[in-house]
Each structure stands twice: as structure tokens, then as C-alpha cells.
Amino acid sequence: MTRNKGAFAGVFAALLFAAALIGACGVLVESAARAHAPVERFGAAEAVVTGRQSVKVRVKRIGEGPEEQSRPLAEHTRVQAAVAQRLRTVPGVRGVVADVSFPVLAPSGQVLNGHGWDSAALRPYRLSAGRAPQAPDEVVLSRSAGVAPGGQVRLQMNGSPQRYRVTGLVPSGPDAAFFTTATAAALYGHPGQVDALAVLADATVSPAALEKAAPGLTVATGPARGDAEDVAVSAARPDILGLGASIGGVAVMTALVVVGGLIALSVRERSREFALLRAIGATPWQVRRRLLRETLAAGLPAALLGGVLSLALGAGMHAAMVHKGVLPDGFDLSLSPLPALAAFGVTLLAALLTALAASLRTSRIRPVQALGEAAVDPAGLPRWRAVTGVVFLILGLSALGASTTTTGPTANASIGGLVISLITATALLGPVVAGFGNRVLGRAVRLVAPVSGRMAQHASGAAALRAGSVITPVALAIAFAGTQLFAQTTVVQATAEQAAAGNRADQVLVSAGPGLPQGAADAARRVPGVAAATPVKNTTVVMAVKELGEKNLQSLTARGIGAGFEATMDPKPTAGRIGDLRDGTVALSRDVAGGLRVGSTAPLWLGDGTLIKPRVVALYERGLGFGDVLLPHAVVAAHSSTSLDDNVLVKGKADLRPVGAAYTGVHAMDRAEFGARFSQQLRLQGFVGYVVVLAIGGFIVIGLVTTLALATAARRREFALLRLVGGTRRQVLRMLRLEAAIILGTGAATGVLIVTVTLMALAMAVTGLPVPAVSPVTVALLLLGVAGSGAAAILLPAHAMLRRRTSPKISAS
């Protein structure tokens, strides 16, 4: 490559962006692995004792031994307050504070965290004015609440706003409201239980001794204390780890396809040089070592620079995800040399392996055969490549069959395998695809321009390997971007449609604060003209779901639904009756039911880790719109961090303003407005998909442009010959435009076919109809962007080369 500046620059650019992308995914993985919620309220505590914040079970695997699986819990796991007595006996412990926390809504709409006054010592909070609360109707507030000591304030917890007298202020820290210890325990609503036990101790206290005093509980020290304050970060950690690893895996696969195709093309274009080396006595390993050294010369600086840039790219992706609310508050960025080193090693190894694989055939053939093949592309594919390509094509068709005949996680797993299999098959069978496209589109361009079209068809057909190397990144760019974009829109539309179709309510009560007090539903029922008012509380449960013949522990969206739900919602049951839902029962969507039937027992863990074994009373179809699991409202409320409701569905067009006036931050909206807000929330959740498309899709397009520019630059001899035999510059450019139409059109058609098959399978799995949600404008922009950049990469270098004066002497370079 050192003798070919264009190839060197192309490989350098591709490896640079590959390293940057892989390292950026590593930044997300490292940030997730090290992420903890910030330590704010527990700063003075040496350790914090909480319940287990994850579910761990051993699951049997087919043909293997049991495997331990774990999933995080989305709610605080409560601790028995009596454990504090055992902790106080541990040497070095000076005191133990039983901490409770609950949301408090001020009249201004400000959300405060309610605690007992003894928890103020944990930050510590210090009074800047006034005194501590002493009576049940007294409170100490953060100065940001804007109420002076001695003033009155109406605070809303899980009921109507109550009047309290402000006795003191604390100046800094998270916004808080401190009540007497007894009042806070009553407002917390779980006698004998607390959220955490904060240990005030000397630095010499032994965590092992604390664990011995509190068996079965978690003892958090150092940065892990933050997770006891806010479980959102620890709950999101496995998903972000999986997301980063998934994106990283796709990035590595994409890098192998793009960089591998580019190196293979550069090796093919230099086959004349390698043939001469073989003819003058060079051994196969000498040829390979030369190519590996040249790849190393381009790969070392590219991988090193890309690894450094990956830290900035990863930080940018993290910032964008935080800004859009994809990552919870406190999910901090972690930067270290590890992602850059991993990107450097993976990228360099991929470059060397692809260079070695590309050089095997060229370096193994006999010198005379090498000179002959240097002038003309081989007629067929190597047997191993053809067989492997067919195998991946069969795997893709098998995944297609599985995705159209199953639902839920099994269908989603099959769709992922479908995309990977079809893209890999396209990469391996690229020359065959190019030949088919040349026969079909070649006839069309000959009709448009008989002479130039014939030349274009002959040129693309004579260089099948080169055309295959070009088609692969075109198809990959369209298939990847199209699948990511439109899979998200298909799921969002299906979710919104299911939610809208199953919502029978005329109005919905919502809150501008942390949630609706449970009394809001009762107040709505008392309004004349209201037929039913159903409180709804969202949560996350953990359940072993059967997919691909095996059970896997999964976190599932769930809803607790209260009285009157038959009048306000219709999840579209397919078996059993939703009306039979009561204590000790559950309804499941068909997507996660697996082999469970009505009457079966479905063990699951509630949000706080409590294991229940309810009986299945119904299976329903609208799992996207209503969640995977429906439970009685009282069960969910009793095992959530707070008992506040997310919304109340109201049947009847009565005036609900009296309900809004009775509760701070509560107001009613009609069904259409509620559906629009729900759809907006769904679109925000798809932000990660757009980040992935922008990052990986951008890299694929860069690789495509580099590959096409290199392929065009390597045709200098061909263009010179055409000019010498009488072809004008205009005729050659017209031939190139038509040839680009054949090659890019074939690649685009292949990508569109992969997208179509994948999205139809996905739509069949989630809606029952093979009709995905696709935006024609987005499709046009995607095709225009890929084809336009590809055409520019072909025609711009050709324009530059054809502007030069053609010499009668044609060099071998």
C-alpha cells in the first residue's frame, strides 16, 4: 500500500473511523460498568444497608448445566427496621439511621423528598434558620422552597394537601422536607420497614462484619452508596451494558465487512504487482508479509488516532443520551485508556486478518497463472465462499420462517439473526449478486444509451469481484439504516395504535408532579356523570420467559389496574377473561406467555423483589400498548417505591375540574391528547436507535465512498485505453454514469430487499400484518444519500483523471 497512495489513504480512513466507533461503544460499556448514582444524602454514612436490588435464579439450559441469570429491580427493596439493632452491635458503629423516603409536592409544583429529621445527619443537612420539627404538623424545608420559618405551607403526599408549619430551613443539598421521625414513618406507609439503614461509623468498621450482622442484605460502601439513594442507575446498568456491547458487536461486524472489502479490493487492484513478484521468484509468504507490513503501516497510526478520537466520540454519544433522557440522572461518564486500547487492538487485528485472508489466493497461485489472472477477474467464486454464502442465505430464510410463525422475544431474536445472515450472505455472494444485477439493469441502460450502455454493462460485468466489493457496502448501508429506522417506527406506531384502540376512557387524569394520590380515583368516581375511574400504576416485573426453547430471565413492563378497568380499557383478550383479575391472579400478553395457558401458575418477581406465584386468568393481544403483565392495582402499589398512581382512566365526559382543584398538579386531558403525549414519549425512547444509525451508518457510508474512490482511481489504465482508442472524455464519463447506475442500483435493490423482508417479518410479529410503518420521504432521503455519495465517489475521481492529458505510453501502474 505504500506504493499506492490512494489505497493507503482509503485503508487509513476506514480503519480510523472503525477504531473511533468501536472505542466509542467501549466508552458506553465502561461508563455502564462503573456507573453509580451520585452520593448526596448518604455522604456522612460509612455504609448503607439495603435489600438485594436484583433477582438471581439458576436456569436450566438445553444440553448444558444450570446457568445463573440476574436482572435488576426497578423499585427500592425494603429492609426490616429491626435489623438496625444488630448493626449497632458491630464494633466501630456509632449509630444507625433508619431512612425512609417519599415524594412531597409543594404548592408551586416543586417536588421534594420527604424524610424523618434523623436522616438530616446523613448528608449532613444543617439548619440555617429555625429549629428541628417537634410536632406532627411541623416540617423543615430546603431554602429553595421559598417559605420562611414560621410560615404555613400545604404539602401533598399520598392524599389531599395538608397544612404544615415551617420550623426551619436547610440551605443546600437535594430538595427535601424533614418531618418528625414518627410523622415520616406514618407518611411512608410501611410499618416496621425502611428504605435503607445508614451506618454512621469509624473508617475502620469492617464491611464483612456488617454483612454478617445483616445476612441476605446488601452493604454498600464508597461510590456504591449512591445506588441506595437512587436505584435508577443500577436498574439501567445491564441494559446499557447490553446496548453498548450490541452496538460494539455491530460495529466490529461492520468494520470487518467494510474494511475487509476495501483491503480485498486494494489487493485485487494490485494483483499485477504481486504477479510480477511471484514471477521473479518471491515465495507466497514473502508476498503476504509485504502486504501485512503495508497494512500495518496504515493500520497502526489509524488505529492509534481512532482510539484517541473514540474517547471524544463516546463522550459525545453519552452527552446526547443524557440530554434526551435516555440515561437516568447521575449516570456519569467514565473515561479511561481501556476503550482506546481495545479499539486499537481490535481494529488492528481485524485489518491484519482481512489482509491475510485477501492475500491467500493471490500469493498461493503459480507465477504464470498469476500473470494471466492479473489482467482478468476470475470467472467464478471460490468454492468456500460460495458454500459459506449459501449457508448464511439458508440461515436467513430459516430465521425468516421463525419470525413469521412466532411472537415476542423469539420473533425478535429471529429478526436480528435474519438481518445478520442476509447481510453476510450478500458480502460473500457479492459477485453473483453483481452479475444478476448487471444482466437486469444492463438491459435497461442499453435501452437508454445503446453504445455507452453496452460499454457500461461490459465494464461492470467484466469486473465481477470489483463490483461485488462495491455492492456490499451499498447494500449494508441501506439495510442497516433502513432496518434500524423503520423497525423503531413500526414498533412505535404499533404501540401507539394498540394503546389508542384499547383505551375506552373519555378522559385521563394525569399529574404534573411525581404521581396522583390514590384518593384522586375515588374523587373522580364521586363526580356526577362518571361511570368508572380506573387507577393505573406502571412498574417493572422480572419473569422467566421462554424463547427459542429455553427460559431466560427478563424485565417486563407491567401495570397495576384498579376497579372499573373493564369499562376503561380493552387489552383484547384471546383466552380467559380480564374481568377475573383479582388478588392472586395475573394476565399476560401473548408475546411473553410462552407455554403458559389460562389456569397455569406464572412465578414472577414484583418491583421490590417479592416473589409471587399468581394464576393466569387471561392472555391478551395488545401487549405493546398495555404492557406485558397486568396485575391487581393493590398488589403493585404495595410493592412499589411509592403508592402514587401514574394516571386515572375516566369513563364519562363529566367536568373533572373539581378533582384537579382538590389535588396539587392534577388535571384532566381528553383521550386524543393523552395518546399524543404517549406517542411523544415513545419517540423519545427511540433516540438511541437514531444515534446508532448516525454513528454506524455514517461509518458505512464513509467506507463506501472510500471503496468506490479507490476502485475508480485504480482504473486509470482502463480510462487511458478508452481515450487512446478514440473515446471522448464525455463518452467515458457517460459510460461511468451508466455503470454507476448498474452497480449502485444493484446494491440499493439488494439493501431494499433485505429491509423489506426484515420489516415485514417484524411487522408480522408485532401487529399480525406484514405492513411496517415506513416514511416515503425518509426512504427517498436514505436512497438519495447513499446513491448520491456513491455516485460522487465514482465520478469526481474520474473527472480529475480524465482532465489530464492521456499519454500514448500506458504504464503498468
N, C-alpha and C positions, 0 to 999 in steps of 0.2 A: 504494500500500500504506500510505502514511502516513495515509490516511483510514480504513483498515480495520486496527484493532489486531490482530485475530485473524490476518489474512493476514500482516501484518508479523512477528508473533511466530512464526508457523509457518515462514515462509521463513528467518527468522533462525536458528531452532533447527536446521533441516535443513542450512543452509549451515555452521553452526558445527560440527556433527558430521562433515559431509563434509570440511571442511578439516582437522579433527583426525585423521581416518582417513587421508587422503591424505598428510599430513605425517608420520604415524607410519610409514607404509610408506617414506617418504623417509629417515627415520632409519635403518631397517634397511639400505636401499640404500647410504647414505653410510657406515655402520659397516662394511659388507662391502667397499666400495671402499677404505677406509683401514685395514682390519684387518691387523695383523701380530702374529705370536706375540711375546710379551714377550722382550726381550733380557736373558737371565740369565747364561748361561755365557760368552757372547762379548762381555761388556761391555768388556773391555780391548782387544779387537781393533778395528782401524780399518776392516777389511773382511773379508768371509768369501767365499771362492770355493767354489762348489758346481756340480754338474751342472745342466742345464736341468730345471726342475721342471714342464714342460708339454710336450705334444705339439702341434706345429703342422704342418698339411698344407694344401695347396690342393685344394679340391674343386670339380669342375665343377658348374655349375648349369644347369638347363634354360632355354634361351633367353638365358642371360647368360654373362659371362666367369667364370673360376675365382674362387672365394672362399676366403680363408684362414680356417680354423677352428682353434680351440685348445681343449684340455682339460687340466686339471691332472693331475699324477701323485700317487698316494696313498703312494708309498714314496720313501725317500731315493734320489736318483740319485748313485751313487758316482763318485769322482774318482780318477784315477791319481795315486799319491803322488809320482811323478817330476815332476809339474808344479810342486811346491814349489821345485825348483831354479831354474826360470825366474822364479818370483815373487821370489826372494831377490835377483835382479839388478836389480830395479826401484828407481830412486832413491827414497830415503826409507824403504825397508823395512828394519826392524831384525831381523825374524825371521818365520818361517812355521812354524806348528804344524800337523802332520797329525793331525786329530782323528778318533777313532773312538768309537762309542757303541754299547752293547749292554745289554740288561736283565740285572740281577742280583737274585736273590731271596734275602733273608735268612731265617734260620730262623723269625723272628717273622712272616713274611709281608710284611714291608716290601719295596717294590720300589725298587731303587737303579739309577742309570745308571752303567755301567762305562766307564772311560776310562783312557788312559795318563797317567802322572803329569805329563808335559809339558803336558797340557791344563789342569792346575790353574792355570796362569798366565793363562788366558784370561778368567777372571771378574774378578779373580783369587781363587782359594781360597788361604788362608794357614793354615799349621799352627798349631793352638792347643796341641798337645801332641805329643810324639814326633818322629819323623823320616819322611822320604820312603821309599817301598818301594825295596828294592835287589835282592831275590831273587825268583824266580818264585812262591814261596809267601807273599809278603808283600803287604799291602794297607793303604791309608789309607782310613778310612771317615768319613762325616759323623757328628757327635756324636750326632745323633738315633738312630743305630743302637744306642746303648746298650752298646757294648763298649769297655772301657778299653784303652789301649796296652799291649801285651804279652799280651793275651788272645787266645784262639783263637775262630774263627768258621767255620761251614760255609756256603759260598755256592754257589748253584746258578745256572749259566748254561745252556748247551745240553747238559746231561748230568747225571750224578749229582752231588749236592752234594760239593764239595771243601773241605778244611780249609785255612784261611789264618791267618797270624799278623798281628794288627793292630799296625802300627808307628807309627801316628799318627792324629790326628783333625783334621778341618776343622770350624769352628764354624757356618758359615752357608751359605746357598745351597741350590739343589736337591739332594736326597739323592743322594749319589754314592759310588762305590767306585773308588779310584785304584790301578791296578796298575803295574808297570814297563812301559815302552813296548813291550818285546818280548812280555811276557805279554799285554798288552792286544791287540796285533796278532794273536797266536795265538788268543785267545778270540774276537776279531772274526770270524775265519774267512775273510777275503777278502784273500789276499796281494797286495801291491802296490797295494791300493785303500784309500781312506779315505772317510768321510762328507763331510768338509769340510776346506778349508785356511784356517786363520785367520791373517790377516796382521797382525802387530804392526809398526806403522809410525808415522811422524810424521803430524800432521794435514795436512801439505802433500802427501802422496802422491796421485798422480793416479789416479782410478778408470779413466780411459781407458788409462793405461799398464798397469794391472793386467789389463784386458781384453785388451790386445794381447799380454801375456805368457801369457795363458790363453785362447787362441781357442776359441770354441764353448762356453765355460763362463759361469756367471753370477757377477758380482761384486756382492755385496750390501753396502750401507753404510747407516748410520743405523738407523732402525727396521726396515728390511728384513732386518737381520742375524738377527732373531728367527725368520724363516721358515726359516733354515738350521738352527736348533735343532729346530724342530717344524714339520713340513710339514702338520699337520692344518688349520691356519688357512688357508693358501694353497690347500689342496685343497678346502676347503669354500667358499671365496670365490665362485667362479662360481655355485654352486648357491644360495647365499644372495642373491647379486645377482639371479639369475633369480626366486627366490621373492619377494623384495621388489618387483621390477618386476611380477611376475604379480599379486600382491595389490594393488599400486597400480593396475594396469590394471583389475582387477575393481572396485576402489573407485571409480575415475573413472566406469566404466560405470554402476555402481550409483547414484552421485551424480547422473549425468545423468538416469537413469530416475526416481529418487525426487524430486529437486529439480525436474526438468522437469515431472513430473506435478503437483507441488504448485503451481508457478507457473502452469501451464496452467489448473489448477482455479481458482486465485485470479483469473486473468484472465477466465475464463468466468463466475464468480460476480459480477464487476464489469462485465459486458457492458452492463448498463443504464446505468451511469455513462458508459462510453465511447460508447454510442449517443447519449446526450444531448450529449456533447462534439462528436460528428460532426454532430448536428442543428443546433447553434448555430454551425457554420462551422469547427470545428477540422479541420486537414488530417491525413492519415494519419501524417505524420512528427511532428506535434505530439503526437498520441496516443502514438506509440511512444516519443518522447523522455520523455514524462511517466512511462510505465511503466518505462523504463530508469533514470530518475532515482530512482524509488521502489525499484526492485530494488537499485540501487547504495547507497541509504540503508540498506537492510537487510543487503546483502552485504558492504559494507566493514567494519563492526565485527565481523560474524560471521566473515568470513574471517580478519581480523586476530587475533581472540581464539582462533579454532580453530587457526590456525597456531602460536600460542604454546602452546596446550594439547597440540598434536601432539608437541612435544618430550617432554613428560612421558609421554604415551601410548606413544610409541615406546620410551622408556627402560623403561617397564613391560613391554612386549612382549619387549624384549631380555632383561630380567632373568628373565622367566618361561621363555624358551627356554634361557637358560644354566642355570637351576635344574633343568630337566628333562633337561639333557644334549643338547639338540638342537644347540646351538652348542658347538664344541670349547673347551677351556680356553684362555684368552688371547685369545678373540675379543672384544675390548674394545668398549665403546660409544663412538661418536663423535657429539658434539653440536655443531652449528653453526647459524647462522641460515638456511642454504640450504634445508633441508626446510620450515621455516616459510614462507620466501619463496615456494618452489614451491607449497606448499599454498594460500597466499594468492592467487597468480596464477591457478592452475588453477581454484580454486573460484569466484573472481570472474568469470573468463572464462566458465566453464560457466553461471553464473547469468545473465549478460548475454545469452549466446547463446540459452539456453532462453527467456528473457523476450522476446527479439526474435522468436524463432520463434513463440511463443504469441500475440504481438500482431499478427502479419502479417494474418491473416484478419479479425480484429475491426477493425483500422484501415483495411483496404482497401475494405470493403463500403460501399455508398451509405448516407447518413444514414437514409432512410426504411426501407431493408432492415434497418439496424442496430437501429432501434427495434422492428421486428417480430420479429427473431431474439433480441432480449434476453429475451423472455418465454418462448420455447420453444426447446429444443435442436434443432439441425439434424437432419433425419431420417437422413442418411447420412454416411459418412466422406468426407473429401476424396479425390479420385482418387489423388493422390500417396501418401497414407498407406495406402490400400487396396492399391495396387500394390506398394509397398515391403514391407508386411506379408506379402503373398503370396510375394514373392521370398524373404524370410527363412524363411518356412514351407517353401518348396521346398528351400532350402539345408539346413534342419534335417532334412528327410526324406532328402536325399542323404547327409548325414553319418550318419544312422541306418543307411542301407544299407551304407555303407563300414565302419562299426564292427561290423556283424554278419557281414561277409564277410571281414574281415581280422583280424590278430592283432598283438600287440606295439605298438611305437611308433605305427604307422599307425592302429591302432584307438584308442589313447589320444588322439591328435591329433583324430580324428574325433569322439570323445565330447565333448571340450572345445568343438569347433565346434557340436555338437548342442545343448548347453546354451545357449550364447550365442544361437544362431539362434532357438531356441524362445522364449526369454525376450524377445528383441527383437520377434519376431512377435506375442507376447502384448501387449506395450506398444503396438504400432502398431494392432493389431486389437482393442484392449480393448473398445470399444463393441459390436463384433459379438459378442465372447465374452459380454459382459454381456447382450445381447439373447437369446442362446441360453440362457444360464443362467436368465434371467427366465422364459422360456417353460417350461422344465423344472421348476425349483424353485418357480416361481409357482403351478403347479397343486398342488404338494404343500402349500404354506402355505394355499391356499384350502380344501383339504380339512380342515386343522386348524382354521382360523378363517375361515369364508366371508366375513364382512364386512371384518374387519381384513386378512385375507389378500388380498382383492381390492384394497383400498386400497394395501397394500404392493406388490403386483405392479404396479399402475398407477404408483405413485410411482417405483419403480426403472426401469420401462420408459420413462417419460416423460423421464427424465434419463439417457440412454444415455452421453453423454460423461462426466458426473459419475461414473456407475457404473463406466465403463471406467477412469477415473483412480484409482478405489479398488481395483478388481480387480487392477491391475498390481502394486502393492507387496505385496498379499497373496500373489499367485502367485509373485512374485520371492522373498519371504522364505522360503516353503516350498520352492520349487525350489532355491534356493541352499543353504539349511541342510541340506535332505534329501540333496542330491547330495554335498555335502562330507562329511557324517557317514557316510552309508551306503556311499559309494564306498570310504572308508577301511576300514570294517568288512568289506566284501566282499573287498577285496584281502587284508586281514589273515587272514580266515578261509580264503581260497583258498590263501594261502601256508602257513599252519599245516597245512591238510589235505594239501597236496602233500608237505610235509616229513614229516608223520606217515605218510602212505601209502607213501612211498618209503624210509622208514627200516626196514631189515631187522635192524638191530643189536638185541641184547638189552640191552646196557649201553653207556654212553658215558663215557669218561674225560675229565674237564674239569679246569681249573686255576683256583685262586683268585688266581693271580698273572698275569704277562704272557703265559703260554702254557705248553704242555707241551714238555719237551725231546724231541728226536727219538728218544731211547732208550726213551721210555715205550711206544711202539707195539711195539718189539722185546721189551720186558719183558712186555707183555701176551700176546704170542704164545707165550711160553715157559710161561705158566700152564696147567696141565692143564685140559682142558675148553674151551679157547678154540679155535674153528675158524678165526677170521680177526680181524685187528685192522687197521683202515684209518686211517692218519693223515690228517687233513683240515686244510688251511690256506686261509683265506679271503684274498682280495686283490681289487684292482680293476684291470681292464684297460681300455684305450682301443681302440675299434674303429669303423670307418666302417660305420654301419648304414643300410640302405636303407629309407626311409619316404616314402610319398606320391610314389614315383617318383624320389626324389633321395637321395643318400647324405649323412648327417650324422655328424660325429664325436661319439661318446657314451662316457661312462664306464659300464662294465658290471660287475656283481658276478660274481666268478669264484671257483672253488675248485680247489685243487690236491689231488688224491686219490691215495693210495698203494696199496700192494699189498692185495689181498683185497677191493677195492671191489664186485665183483660179488656177494659174499656179504652185504655190509652195506648196500648202497643200491640203489635202483631208480628212476632218473630217468624211466622209462617211455619208452624209445627208440621213435621212429616210423620211423626209417630207419637202417640201419647197425647196428653193434654197439659198445656202450660198452666191451666187453671188449677191443677193438682199440686202446684208448687207451694210447699209449706215447710215448716221446720223438719229437718232430716231428709230433705229431698233436693234434687238438682235437675236442671235442664241443660242439655249440651247441644252445641251446634254439630251438624253432621260432619263438619271438617275435622273435628277433634275427637269424635265419638269412637273411631276405630271399630273394634268389635263389640262395643257396648250396646246394649239394647234397653228398651224400656223394662224396668224391673231389675236391671243389673245394679251392682254397687260400684260407685266411682270414687275411689280414695283420692283425696286432694288436700293440699295444704292451703289454708287461708292466708291472708296478707301478713299476719303476725306469726305464721309458722305453725298454727294449730292444725293438727291432722283430724279431718273428719271423713266419714265414710257414708255419704248420702246415697239414697236410692234414686236412680234415674227415672223421672216421671214423663219426660218428653225429649224428643230430638227435633231440632228446628233447622231451617234452611238459611235464614238471614244472619249468619254468624259474623259477617263483616260489619253489618250495621248495628248489631246488638251485643257484640262480644261473644266469646266462645263459651262462656259459662253464665247461667242465670241462677241466682241464689235468693233465698228469702232476705228481705232488707234487714231484718233484725240480726241475722247471723253475720252479715258483712259489717254492719255498724258496730257490733260488739267486738270485732277483731280488726278494727282499723285504728290508725293513729288518732283520728278524730271521728266523732259521730255525725259531723256535718254532712248534709246531702249535696250532691253536685247539681241537681235540678229537680223540679217537680213538674210532672206532666199533668195538665189540667184538661179535662173534658168538659166543654161548655164555654160559651162566649160571654161569660159574666165579667163585670168590672172588678179587676183584681187590685186596683189601686189601694184599697184599704189594707190589703196584706203587705204591699210594699211600704206603706206608711208605718206599719207596726214593727217592721224589721229594718235595720240599717243595711243599705246596699242591695236590697231585694227589689226586683222589678220583673214585669211580665213582658214577653215578646211573643209574636204570633209564630205559627209553625214554619212559615217561609223564612222569617228572619233567623230562627233558630237553626234551620237547615243550612242557611248561607254561612252562619258562624261556624257550624260543624265542618262544612266543606273547606273553609279557610284554614282551620286547624289541621285538617288532613293534608292540605297542600304544603303547609309549613313543615310537617313531618317528612315530606319527600325531598327536603332541601339537600340531604346527604346524597341522594341519587344524582342531583344536578352537579354537586361538587365532584362526584366520581366521573360523571360524563365529561365535565370540563377538564379534569386532570388527565384521565386515561385516554379519552377521545382526542384531546389536544396532542398527546404524545403520539397516538397512532397517525394523526394527520401529518405531524412533523416527520415521522418515519416514512409515510407515503410520499411526501414531497421530496425527501432526500433520496429515496429509492428511484423515483421517476427521474429526478435530475441526473442522478448517476447513470441510469440506463440510457438517457438521451445523450449525455456527454460522451458515453462510450461508443456512440455510433458516428463518430467523426469521419472514419474511413468510408462508411456507407454513404454519408451525405456527399463527401468529396467525389466518390464514384458516380453518383447520380448527376452531379454538376458536370463532370467531365464527359459523360455520355450525352449531354445536351439538355438535361433538365434545368429549368429556370428556378430561381430562388422561390418564386411564387408557387410553382408546381410542387416543389419539395415540401413547402410549408402546408400546402393544401393536403398533400398526402399524409403529413403528420397529423393534421387536424382530424382527418377521417380515421386514421389509425388510432388516435386517442379516443375517438368516439367508440370504436370497436372494443378496445381494451377496457376503458373506463366504464363503458356501458355494460360489458360482461361482468365486471366486478360489482357494479352497482346493482345489477339484476340479481347476482348471487346474494349480496347482502340483504336486499329487499326480500328475497325468497326466505332466507333464514329468519329475518324479523317476522315475516308474515306467519310462517309455520309456528314460531315460538309464541307469538302473541295470540294466535288463535287457540293454541293449547292452553295458555294461561287464562284467556277469557272463558274457555270451556270449563276450566277448573273452578273459577270463582263465580261465574254467572250462569253456567249451564248452556250458554250460547257462544259459538265461535266468532264473536263480534267484539274486537278490542276497541278501546277508546283512543282514536288516532286523530291528531290535528293535521289536516292537509297542508296548512301553512308551515308547520314545523317540519313535515316531511319534505316539502319543497326546499326549505332553507337547508336542511341536512344534506339532501342530494346536491343542491347547488354548491354548498360549501365544500363537500368532498370532491365532487367532479370539477368544480372551478379551480380549487387548489391543485388538483392533479393535472388538469389541462395546462395551468400556468407553469407547473414544474416541467412539463414536456416542451411547451412552445417557447418559453423565454430562453432556455439554453440553446435551443435550435436557432432562434433568431440571431443570437450572438455569434454562433458558429458560422451561420450562412452569410453573415455580413463580411466575413473575412474573405480575402481573395483565395480562390482554390488553386493549389499548385498542381502541375501535371505529375509531380512525383508524389506518390502516396506512400507514407511511411507505415511501418508495421505497428506503430503505436496508435 
